[in-house]
Amino acid sequence: MKETGMNFEELITDPRTSFHDDHRTLIDLNGLKAQIKHLEEYFFWDGQKTAKSLWGHQKTALSTAIAYINGEKSIPEREQQTEAALLKLPTGTGKSGIIAVLSRCSPQVRKVLVLTPRKALTEQLQNDICYRFWRHIGFDVEDGVTFVANEETTGRPLEEAYIQTFLPSKAEIMVAHIPESERVVLVGTHQSLSDIRKAAIGGDLMHHCSDFPTIWRSCSANGLGVDVKQQGISGVEFRSTRICWA
């Protein structure tokens, strides 16, 4: 029997989440249901054909992130800020895979900025999103090439994506490609974000990126000196979805 994804009732009762009854009215439950159903149709959700199944806690994390994306994020007492979601998973439990699925497969998250604390982690995560994670779960993937597939291979199409390192030296390239791309994943460090903020072309790039959902990979409010609540960049503030990982 096909395993179904978590519904919101299950997220409320799951002791690993902080959802409670009051959140029912703050979340678009129909949107949540439709987007989880979309992910369920990929073969890797429950290990159909040659694909390995996602772990249960990865499905819970994805469902939690999607619930947050479909929820009300405003803070009444802080009108200029929005709430971020925090997902905490130990080392080796598949955080990179969750980011790969969310950035490549979500019907709502079409363009995303992924930030990491170190350059080495940026390169690793970009490779995971492009091809390495998909090879790990059982698909035939060419090394170094962004993996795309039709529904016969993955259950639902895994679309072409513009995946680029978020660096000041590539700002002009990103400005040229982002408007033309249906799905965009930019991967960089917190330092790159700061450097682009200072660059002459940073304003143009941030104009395109200001509404991108932002994933902060392996960051903590007190560990890296990064303000995950709000980043003002060349006059443009990130007021969109922020999913923080620790």
ZIZIVEN-V362229 format. One record per residue. N is the residue number from 1. SS is DSSP state (helix for helix, strand for strand, loop for the rest). PSI is psi in whole degrees, -180 to 180 (none if undefined). BURIAL is + if it has 16 or more other ideal C-beta (glycine too) atoms within 10 Angstrom, else -. Layout:
((N SS PSI BURIAL) (N SS PSI BURIAL))
//
This chain:
((1 loop 139 -) (2 loop 130 -) (3 loop 132 -) (4 loop 156 -) (5 loop 167 +) (6 loop 137 +) (7 loop 176 -) (8 helix -31 +) (9 helix -41 -) (10 helix -35 -) (11 helix -37 +) (12 helix -43 +) (13 helix -12 -) (14 loop 121 -) (15 loop -13 -) (16 loop -12 -) (17 loop 165 +) (18 loop 16 -) (19 loop 149 +) (20 loop 178 -) (21 helix -35 -) (22 helix -19 -) (23 helix -12 +) (24 helix -42 -) (25 helix -7 -) (26 helix -2 -) (27 strand 136 +) (28 loop 94 -) (29 helix -33 -) (30 helix -41 -) (31 helix -42 +) (32 helix -48 +) (33 helix -44 -) (34 helix -39 -) (35 helix -34 +) (36 helix -40 +) (37 helix -39 -) (38 helix -46 +) (39 helix -34 +) (40 helix -25 +) (41 loop -12 -) (42 loop 141 +) (43 helix -29 +) (44 helix -10 +) (45 helix -43 +) (46 loop 20 +) (47 loop 44 -) (48 loop 155 -) (49 loop -128 -) (50 loop -3 -) (51 loop 141 +) (52 loop 150 -) (53 loop 146 +) (54 loop 151 +) (55 loop 156 -) (56 helix -41 -) (57 helix -25 -) (58 helix -40 +) (59 helix -40 +) (60 helix -43 +) (61 helix -43 +) (62 helix -43 +) (63 helix -39 +) (64 helix -45 +) (65 helix -41 +) (66 helix -37 +) (67 helix -43 +) (68 helix -44 +) (69 helix -33 +) (70 loop 10 +) (71 strand 171 +) (72 loop 125 -) (73 loop 0 +) (74 strand 152 -) (75 strand 106 -) (76 loop -40 -) (77 loop -5 -) (78 strand 82 -) (79 strand -26 -) (80 strand 3 -) (81 strand 158 -) (82 strand 155 +) (83 loop 149 -) (84 loop 156 +) (85 strand 142 +) (86 strand 122 +) (87 strand 124 +) (88 loop 118 -) (89 loop 140 +) (90 loop 163 -) (91 loop 136 -) (92 loop 12 -) (93 loop 12 -) (94 loop 30 +) (95 helix -42 +) (96 helix -37 +) (97 helix -40 +) (98 helix -43 +) (99 helix -41 +) (100 helix -45 +) (101 helix -45 +) (102 helix -41 +) (103 helix -25 +) (104 helix -22 +) (105 helix -21 +) (106 loop 132 +) (107 loop -19 -) (108 loop -35 -) (109 loop 93 +) (110 loop -27 +) (111 strand 126 +) (112 strand 146 +) (113 strand 121 +) (114 strand 124 +) (115 strand 139 +) (116 strand 162 +) (117 loop -19 +) (118 loop 149 -) (119 helix -42 -) (120 helix -39 -) (121 helix -32 -) (122 helix -48 +) (123 helix -42 -) (124 helix -46 -) (125 helix -38 +) (126 helix -41 +) (127 helix -39 +) (128 helix -45 +) (129 helix -39 +) (130 helix -53 +) (131 helix -32 +) (132 helix -41 +) (133 helix -40 +) (134 helix -35 +) (135 helix -39 -) (136 helix -34 -) (137 loop 10 +) (138 loop 1 -) (139 loop 154 +) (140 loop 104 -) (141 loop 134 +) (142 loop 132 -) (143 loop 130 -) (144 loop 2 -) (145 loop 134 -) (146 loop 125 +) (147 loop 124 +) (148 loop 151 +) (149 strand 157 +) (150 loop 178 -) (151 helix -24 -) (152 helix -28 -) (153 helix -42 +) (154 helix 2 +) (155 loop -45 +) (156 loop 155 +) (157 loop 136 -) (158 strand 107 +) (159 loop 159 -) (160 loop 142 -) (161 loop 145 +) (162 strand 106 +) (163 strand 120 +) (164 strand 148 +) (165 strand 130 +) (166 loop 90 +) (167 loop 149 +) (168 helix -36 +) (169 helix -17 -) (170 helix 14 +) (171 helix -46 +) (172 helix -39 -) (173 helix -43 -) (174 helix -42 +) (175 helix -36 +) (176 helix -35 -) (177 helix -32 -) (178 helix -48 +) (179 loop -25 -) (180 loop -7 -) (181 loop 134 +) (182 loop -34 -) (183 loop 129 +) (184 strand 134 +) (185 strand 117 +) (186 strand 130 +) (187 strand 123 +) (188 strand -175 +) (189 strand 166 +) (190 helix -35 +) (191 helix -39 -) (192 helix -39 +) (193 helix -44 +) (194 helix -42 -) (195 helix -41 +) (196 helix -33 +) (197 helix -35 +) (198 helix -16 -) (199 loop 152 +) (200 loop -35 -) (201 loop 0 -) (202 helix -35 +) (203 helix -42 -) (204 helix -43 -) (205 helix -44 +) (206 helix -25 +) (207 helix -40 -) (208 helix -31 +) (209 helix -7 +) (210 loop -28 +) (211 loop 5 -) (212 loop 133 +) (213 strand 140 +) (214 strand 127 +) (215 strand 120 +) (216 strand 106 +) (217 loop 127 +) (218 loop 54 +) (219 loop 156 +) (220 loop 152 +) (221 loop -27 -) (222 loop 3 -) (223 loop -26 -) (224 loop 0 -) (225 loop 28 -) (226 loop 130 +) (227 loop 99 -) (228 loop -4 +) (229 loop -38 -) (230 loop 137 -) (231 loop 114 +) (232 strand 124 -) (233 strand 112 +) (234 loop 44 +) (235 loop -1 -) (236 strand 129 +) (237 strand 141 -) (238 loop 113 +) (239 loop 22 -) (240 loop -167 +) (241 loop 134 +) (242 strand 121 +) (243 strand 116 +) (244 strand 140 +) (245 strand 141 +) (246 loop none +))
//
